[in-house]
Amino acid sequence: MFKTSTSKLNGTLALVKTDMSDVAVIKCESYDYNLVRQAVKKGIDLLGGTGSFVKPGEKILLKPNLLVAEVPEKCVTTHPAVFQAVCELFGKEEVELSFGDSPAFGSMQRAARKAGLLEIAEQLGVKPADFKNGESVFFEKGIQNKKFIIAKGVLEADGLISLPKLKTHGLERMTGCIKNQFGCIPGVLKGEFHVKLPGAHDFGKMLVDLNNFVNPRLYIMDGIQAMEGNGPRGGKPKQMNVLLFSRDPVALDATVCRLVDLDPQYVPTIQYGSETGAGVYLADEITILGDSIEDLKTTSFDVKKRPIKSFDKQARGFSGFINNRLVPKPFINKDICTQCGTCVSMCPVDPKAVDWLDGNKDLPPVYHYDECIRCYCCQELCPDAAIELKTPLLRRIMGLIR
């Protein structure tokens, strides 16, 4: 497979062909800090130890998943015990550590504080990086996207370590290693990509280009408690008892798919990540180190286990009619909705696809599906899990036929 390496986050990719990709799988049954620290150290050691990823004096950025400000128990964000263990272990290498992410809304500091990361960072002297301001970059090797605006904190680092959370995702099936780097784009700029690339496959290609530019040196996925169902914010915690480690984001994400009984080919970032040489997904191209995945697999993980049908808003006539009846629609459960307005404010299109009816904020918002691009930002960020994706009847019938 092809692995990438670079000394600076400048988008320069050195593609080196190797035979296999290593994924370290470590069983860890709780967030007890001593257990987590032992598990994190074991996983990193199986890949060569902390010294194989960093050099003394380097500026190393830790990139957790801080989607929104939520407490750790909801499994929306990277758990503080995992974050602390990584900080302490890499801190021994005499590097200058920073951390950051760009939440969907609100400040990074607020999200990090509620998630339990900010207090740990302050105790250990890990500084918040600048994820509010960005700079335009050109990525010559981008397959679909060659221009990005990247947070300054990312560009100022010598290397990045990605700390994703194992969760489901309405648009891409799973959020994992590759998608975690979407937070390297500052704030509201992320919404522009949803407008330009509403389909899951085009959006997945963009995520792969972005990840190839940022080019993390190591991925450590928090799957001790994962999120299933209506993720990445409104799902339910699921005990998975696992931490995963790799230099190869495609191989790690594919391994996670196998743990939850999901075909890796159904996840666009895995498909296009493999095609661009970012990694491999076939089981016989991946060496599992550490614990056996057979003891950690589950068939009960709540995730859609069928291919993605991308929405084409430009489709017209019969093609548009069929397309509109195959792609899931966001649907508001009026019994759960608290009329907070998050879905309205986060809808990236103009005019809004979900809005207040006649300006009445005492009733749940309503959808205008003719405007909806099926980006699912509303479902992704609803704080009350009141928005779910409703599979059209025709899609369900076709699913039964298959």
C-alpha positions as CSV (number, residue, x, y, z in Angstrom):
1,M,0.0,0.0,0.0
2,F,1.0,3.7,-0.1
3,K,1.9,5.5,3.1
4,T,2.5,9.3,3.3
5,S,5.0,11.2,5.3
6,T,6.1,14.8,5.6
7,S,8.2,16.8,8.0
8,K,6.0,19.9,7.8
9,L,2.3,20.3,7.3
10,N,2.8,21.8,3.8
11,G,0.9,19.3,1.8
12,T,4.0,17.6,0.4
13,L,3.3,13.9,0.2
14,A,6.1,11.3,0.0
15,L,4.4,8.2,-1.2
16,V,6.3,5.1,-0.2
17,K,5.0,1.6,-1.2
18,T,5.0,-1.0,1.5
19,D,3.5,-4.5,1.7
20,M,1.1,-4.1,4.6
21,S,-0.5,-1.6,7.0
22,D,-0.3,-2.1,10.7
23,V,-3.3,-1.5,12.9
24,A,-2.9,-1.9,16.7
25,V,-6.1,-3.1,18.4
26,I,-6.0,-2.8,22.2
27,K,-8.8,-4.0,24.4
28,C,-9.7,-1.5,27.2
29,E,-12.9,-2.0,29.1
30,S,-13.2,1.4,30.9
31,Y,-12.0,5.0,31.1
32,D,-10.1,4.3,34.3
33,Y,-7.1,6.4,33.7
34,N,-4.5,3.8,34.6
35,L,-6.1,1.3,32.3
36,V,-6.3,3.8,29.5
37,R,-2.7,5.0,29.9
38,Q,-1.5,1.4,29.8
39,A,-3.6,0.7,26.7
40,V,-2.4,3.8,24.9
41,K,1.2,3.1,25.6
42,K,0.9,-0.5,24.4
43,G,-0.8,0.6,21.2
44,I,1.8,3.2,20.4
45,D,4.7,0.9,21.4
46,L,3.4,-1.8,18.9
47,L,3.8,0.8,16.2
48,G,7.4,1.8,17.2
49,G,6.9,4.0,20.3
50,T,6.4,7.7,20.7
51,G,9.9,8.4,19.5
52,S,9.1,7.0,16.0
53,F,6.5,9.7,15.5
54,V,8.1,12.9,16.8
55,K,11.5,14.5,17.4
56,P,12.5,16.6,20.3
57,G,11.8,20.3,19.8
58,E,9.0,19.7,17.2
59,K,5.6,21.4,17.5
60,I,3.1,18.6,17.6
61,L,-0.7,19.3,17.4
62,L,-3.2,16.9,18.9
63,K,-6.5,17.0,17.0
64,P,-9.4,15.5,19.1
65,N,-13.0,15.3,18.0
66,L,-14.8,18.3,19.6
67,L,-17.9,18.4,17.4
68,V,-19.8,20.5,20.0
69,A,-19.8,21.3,23.7
70,E,-20.9,18.0,25.3
71,V,-20.0,16.1,28.4
72,P,-17.8,13.0,27.9
73,E,-20.6,10.6,28.9
74,K,-22.6,11.4,25.7
75,C,-19.8,9.9,23.6
76,V,-19.8,12.9,21.2
77,T,-16.2,13.9,21.8
78,T,-12.8,12.3,22.4
79,H,-12.7,11.2,26.0
80,P,-10.4,13.2,28.3
81,A,-8.7,10.0,29.6
82,V,-7.5,9.2,26.1
83,F,-6.5,12.8,25.5
84,Q,-4.5,12.9,28.8
85,A,-2.7,9.7,28.1
86,V,-1.6,10.9,24.7
87,C,-0.5,14.3,26.1
88,E,1.6,12.7,28.9
89,L,3.2,10.0,26.7
90,F,4.2,12.4,23.9
91,G,5.1,15.1,26.4
92,K,8.1,12.9,27.5
93,E,9.6,13.3,24.0
94,E,10.4,17.0,24.8
95,V,8.0,18.3,22.1
96,E,5.9,21.4,22.2
97,L,2.3,20.1,22.4
98,S,-0.8,22.0,21.4
99,F,-4.4,20.9,20.8
100,G,-7.4,22.1,18.9
101,D,-10.5,21.6,16.8
102,S,-13.1,23.7,15.2
103,P,-16.5,22.9,16.6
104,A,-19.6,23.2,14.4
105,F,-20.6,26.2,16.4
106,G,-19.4,27.9,19.6
107,S,-15.8,28.4,20.7
108,M,-13.2,25.7,20.9
109,Q,-12.5,26.6,24.5
110,R,-16.1,26.1,25.5
111,A,-16.3,22.7,23.8
112,A,-13.0,21.6,25.3
113,R,-14.0,22.7,28.7
114,K,-17.3,20.8,28.7
115,A,-15.7,17.8,27.2
116,G,-13.1,17.7,30.0
117,L,-10.1,18.4,27.8
118,L,-9.3,22.0,28.7
119,E,-8.6,21.3,32.4
120,I,-6.2,18.5,31.5
121,A,-4.5,20.7,28.9
122,E,-4.0,23.5,31.4
123,Q,-2.6,21.1,34.0
124,L,-0.1,19.7,31.5
125,G,0.8,22.9,29.8
126,V,-0.7,21.9,26.5
127,K,-1.7,25.2,24.8
128,P,-4.8,25.7,22.7
129,A,-3.9,26.2,19.0
130,D,-5.5,28.8,16.8
131,F,-8.5,27.1,15.1
132,K,-10.5,30.4,14.7
133,N,-8.3,32.0,12.0
134,G,-7.3,30.3,8.8
135,E,-5.1,30.7,5.8
136,S,-5.7,29.7,2.2
137,V,-3.5,26.9,0.9
138,F,-3.0,25.2,-2.4
139,F,-2.7,21.4,-2.5
140,E,-1.3,20.3,-5.9
141,K,-1.9,16.6,-5.3
142,G,-5.6,17.1,-4.5
143,I,-7.8,14.8,-6.6
144,Q,-11.0,16.8,-6.3
145,N,-10.0,19.8,-4.1
146,K,-6.8,21.7,-4.5
147,K,-7.7,24.8,-2.4
148,F,-8.5,24.8,1.3
149,I,-8.6,27.4,4.1
150,I,-6.8,25.7,7.0
151,A,-6.7,26.7,10.6
152,K,-3.5,28.5,11.5
153,G,-2.9,26.2,14.4
154,V,-2.6,23.3,11.9
155,L,-0.2,25.1,9.6
156,E,2.0,26.2,12.4
157,A,2.6,22.6,13.6
158,D,5.4,20.3,12.5
159,G,3.1,17.3,12.8
160,L,-0.4,16.3,13.8
161,I,-1.7,13.4,15.8
162,S,-5.4,12.7,15.2
163,L,-7.7,11.5,18.0
164,P,-11.0,10.6,16.4
165,K,-14.1,9.2,18.2
166,L,-15.8,6.0,17.0
167,K,-19.3,7.2,15.9
168,T,-21.9,6.8,13.3
169,H,-22.6,9.6,10.8
170,G,-25.7,10.3,8.8
171,L,-24.0,11.4,5.6
172,E,-20.8,9.2,5.5
173,R,-22.1,6.1,7.5
174,M,-19.1,6.4,10.0
175,T,-17.0,9.3,11.3
176,G,-13.5,8.2,11.9
177,C,-9.9,8.9,11.2
178,I,-10.2,10.7,7.8
179,K,-13.3,12.7,8.7
180,N,-11.8,14.0,11.9
181,Q,-9.6,16.4,9.9
182,F,-12.7,18.3,8.7
183,G,-12.3,20.2,12.0
184,C,-9.1,21.7,10.6
185,I,-11.3,24.0,8.5
186,P,-12.3,27.0,10.7
187,G,-15.9,27.4,11.8
188,V,-18.6,28.5,9.4
189,L,-16.4,27.7,6.4
190,K,-17.3,24.1,6.8
191,G,-20.8,24.8,5.8
192,E,-19.7,26.0,2.4
193,F,-18.4,22.6,1.6
194,H,-21.8,21.1,2.4
195,V,-23.4,23.5,-0.1
196,K,-20.8,22.8,-2.9
197,L,-20.5,19.1,-2.2
198,P,-23.9,17.9,-0.9
199,G,-23.5,14.3,-2.0
200,A,-21.9,11.8,0.3
201,H,-19.4,10.6,-2.3
202,D,-18.2,14.1,-3.5
203,F,-18.0,15.2,0.2
204,G,-16.0,12.0,1.0
205,K,-13.5,12.9,-1.8
206,M,-13.0,16.3,-0.3
207,L,-12.4,14.8,3.1
208,V,-9.8,12.5,1.6
209,D,-8.0,15.4,-0.1
210,L,-8.1,17.4,3.1
211,N,-6.7,14.5,5.1
212,N,-4.0,13.9,2.6
213,F,-3.0,17.5,2.9
214,V,-3.0,17.7,6.7
215,N,-1.3,14.2,6.7
216,P,-1.4,13.2,10.4
217,R,1.5,11.1,11.6
218,L,-0.6,8.9,13.8
219,Y,-4.3,8.1,14.4
220,I,-5.6,7.0,17.8
221,M,-9.3,6.2,17.8
222,D,-11.3,6.3,21.0
223,G,-13.7,3.4,20.8
224,I,-13.9,2.4,24.5
225,Q,-17.4,3.8,24.4
226,A,-18.6,4.5,20.9
227,M,-21.8,6.1,19.5
228,E,-24.3,4.1,17.5
229,G,-27.6,5.0,15.9
230,N,-28.4,8.7,15.3
231,G,-24.8,9.9,15.3
232,P,-22.6,11.9,15.3
233,R,-24.4,13.8,18.2
234,G,-27.8,12.3,18.8
235,G,-26.9,8.6,19.0
236,K,-26.6,6.3,21.9
237,P,-23.4,5.2,23.8
238,K,-22.2,1.7,22.9
239,Q,-19.6,-0.2,24.9
240,M,-17.0,-1.4,22.4
241,N,-14.0,-1.7,24.8
242,V,-11.3,-0.9,22.2
243,L,-8.6,1.7,21.3
244,L,-7.2,1.5,17.8
245,F,-3.8,2.9,16.5
246,S,-2.3,3.2,13.0
247,R,-0.4,5.4,10.6
248,D,-2.9,4.4,7.9
249,P,-6.3,6.1,8.3
250,V,-8.0,3.9,5.7
251,A,-6.8,0.7,7.3
252,L,-7.9,1.8,10.7
253,D,-11.4,3.0,9.6
254,A,-11.8,-0.3,7.6
255,T,-10.9,-2.3,10.7
256,V,-13.5,-0.3,12.7
257,C,-16.1,-1.2,10.0
258,R,-15.3,-4.9,10.4
259,L,-15.7,-4.6,14.2
260,V,-19.2,-3.2,13.8
261,D,-20.2,-5.6,10.9
262,L,-20.2,-2.8,8.2
263,D,-18.8,-3.4,4.7
264,P,-15.9,-0.8,4.5
265,Q,-16.7,-0.2,0.8
266,Y,-19.9,1.5,1.9
267,V,-18.0,4.3,3.5
268,P,-17.0,6.9,0.9
269,T,-13.8,8.1,2.7
270,I,-12.5,4.5,2.8
271,Q,-13.3,3.9,-0.9
272,Y,-11.6,7.1,-2.1
273,G,-8.9,7.0,0.5
274,S,-7.8,3.7,-1.0
275,E,-8.1,5.0,-4.5
276,T,-5.8,8.0,-3.8
277,G,-3.2,5.9,-2.1
278,A,-3.9,7.2,1.4
279,G,-4.1,3.6,2.7
280,V,-5.6,0.2,2.2
281,Y,-8.9,-1.4,3.3
282,L,-8.7,-5.1,2.3
283,A,-8.3,-7.4,5.3
284,D,-5.4,-9.3,3.8
285,E,-3.5,-6.0,3.4
286,I,-3.8,-5.2,7.1
287,T,-1.7,-6.6,9.9
288,I,-3.6,-6.6,13.2
289,L,-1.3,-6.1,16.2
290,G,-2.2,-6.5,19.8
291,D,-5.6,-8.1,20.6
292,S,-7.7,-10.2,18.3
293,I,-10.6,-8.3,16.6
294,E,-12.7,-11.5,16.7
295,D,-13.2,-11.0,20.5
296,L,-14.3,-7.4,20.0
297,K,-16.7,-7.7,17.0
298,T,-20.4,-7.1,17.3
299,T,-23.3,-7.6,14.9
300,S,-25.6,-5.5,17.0
301,F,-24.0,-2.1,16.4
302,D,-26.8,0.2,15.1
303,V,-25.4,1.6,11.8
304,K,-27.0,1.5,8.3
305,K,-25.4,-1.4,6.5
306,R,-26.2,-0.7,2.9
307,P,-24.6,1.3,0.1
308,I,-25.1,5.1,0.1
309,K,-27.3,6.7,-2.5
310,S,-26.1,10.3,-3.0
311,F,-28.6,13.0,-3.5
312,D,-28.4,15.0,-6.8
313,K,-30.3,18.3,-6.4
314,Q,-29.7,19.0,-10.1
315,A,-31.5,15.9,-11.3
316,R,-34.6,16.7,-13.2
317,G,-37.6,14.8,-14.7
318,F,-37.9,11.1,-14.0
319,S,-34.3,10.9,-12.7
320,G,-35.0,13.7,-10.2
321,F,-38.3,12.0,-9.2
322,I,-36.5,8.7,-8.4
323,N,-33.5,10.3,-6.8
324,N,-35.8,12.2,-4.4
325,R,-37.5,9.0,-3.4
326,L,-34.3,7.0,-2.7
327,V,-32.2,9.4,-0.6
328,P,-33.1,9.6,3.1
329,K,-34.7,12.8,4.3
330,P,-34.2,14.5,7.7
331,F,-37.3,14.4,9.8
332,I,-38.2,16.3,13.0
333,N,-39.8,14.3,15.8
334,K,-42.2,17.0,17.2
335,D,-42.6,15.2,20.5
336,I,-38.9,15.6,21.2
337,C,-38.1,19.0,19.5
338,T,-37.5,21.8,22.0
339,Q,-37.6,24.6,19.4
340,C,-34.0,25.5,20.1
341,G,-33.4,26.6,16.5
342,T,-30.1,24.9,16.0
343,C,-31.3,23.2,12.8
344,V,-32.4,26.5,11.4
345,S,-29.2,28.3,12.2
346,M,-27.0,25.5,10.9
347,C,-28.8,24.9,7.6
348,P,-26.2,26.0,5.1
349,V,-28.5,26.8,2.1
350,D,-30.2,30.0,1.2
351,P,-33.2,30.0,1.4
352,K,-33.2,27.7,4.4
353,A,-34.4,24.2,3.8
354,V,-35.6,24.0,7.4
355,D,-37.1,27.1,9.0
356,W,-39.8,28.5,11.3
357,L,-43.3,28.4,9.8
358,D,-44.4,32.0,9.4
359,G,-41.7,33.0,11.9
360,N,-43.4,31.1,14.8
361,K,-40.7,29.9,17.1
362,D,-43.2,28.3,19.5
363,L,-43.7,25.4,17.1
364,P,-41.0,23.0,15.6
365,P,-39.4,24.1,12.4
366,V,-40.6,22.7,9.1
367,Y,-38.7,21.3,6.1
368,H,-38.9,22.6,2.6
369,Y,-37.5,19.5,0.9
370,D,-37.3,21.3,-2.5
371,E,-34.5,23.3,-1.0
372,C,-32.9,20.5,1.0
373,I,-29.5,19.2,-0.3
374,R,-29.4,16.3,2.1
375,C,-26.2,17.4,3.9
376,Y,-27.8,16.4,7.2
377,C,-26.2,19.3,9.1
378,C,-29.5,19.7,11.0
379,Q,-29.5,16.0,12.1
380,E,-25.8,16.0,12.9
381,L,-26.1,18.9,15.3
382,C,-29.5,18.6,16.9
383,P,-28.8,18.7,20.7
384,D,-32.0,16.8,21.5
385,A,-31.7,13.9,18.9
386,A,-35.0,15.1,17.6
387,I,-34.0,14.8,14.0
388,E,-33.6,11.4,12.3
389,L,-33.1,10.3,8.8
390,K,-36.2,8.8,7.3
391,T,-35.6,6.2,4.6
392,P,-38.2,6.7,1.7
393,L,-40.7,3.9,1.1
394,L,-39.2,3.1,-2.3
395,R,-35.7,2.7,-0.8
396,R,-37.1,0.3,1.9
397,I,-38.9,-1.8,-0.7
398,M,-35.7,-2.0,-2.8
399,G,-33.8,-3.0,0.3
400,L,-36.3,-5.8,1.0
401,I,-35.9,-7.0,-2.6
402,R,-32.1,-7.2,-2.2
